[in-house]
Amino acid sequence: MIAIIDYGLGNLGSIQNICRKLGAEATLTNDAAVIMEADKIILPGVGSFDAGMGNLRTLGLEPVLNKKVLVEKTPVLGICLGAQLMTKSSEEGVEAGLGWFDAHTKKFNLVDVSGKWPLPNIGWRDVEIHNNYGLLDSIEDVPRFYFVHNFYMEVKHRNIVSLTSRYGVEFVCGLHKENIHCVQFHPEKSHRFGLEFFKKFIKL
């Protein structure tokens, strides 16, 4: 069973629908007991960093997520805000993140970049694979995913970078280590590329 964490931010139904379309049992939940029984976890979200972390803590979900992910090594996927929450902090707020990645969430600064780069970054972008990232290795074409964001993930060590894209500058849009995966784009809105991505995650 895949537990899709419902902490009050974002439209989760489309993620649940894709999982079910691919034959996976997927449950929207913020119940710690249900999460503890999950074989996989998806942490989605749309909104502000502080609101996201605040909601997780108010619901008492941070300890159970840490146990499942860091101790039991349950496969987990963070999407959009959920990806940012896996970093240590964000320029968007003051709350500490989950800190599963040695990374920080930064706001785009494209003022000095040649061309017009309005924020948020909205639309389809090509994605480049790094470090032999396995969740996209079955896609023969250049993978393209749908983005809506003002922030990206800044890392110290490139060995955890799984995916990058470009919007004026190159930016990190995916991180991976061991059982932990996260992406800045929306695979649930990315048609066949998103389906392939979820298919590989479900098979982990």
Buried (B, 14 or more C-beta within 10 A) or exposed (E): BBBBBBBBBBEBEBBBEBBEEBEBEBBBBBBBEBBEEBEBBBBBBBBBBEBBBBBBBEBEBBEBBBBBBBEEEBBBBBBBBBBBBBBBBBEBBEBEBBBBBEBBBBEBEBEEEEEEEEBEBEEBBEBBBBBEBBBBEEBEEEBBBBBBBEBBBEBEEEEBBBBBBEBBEEBBBBBBBEBBBBBBBBBBBBEEBBBBBBBBBBEB
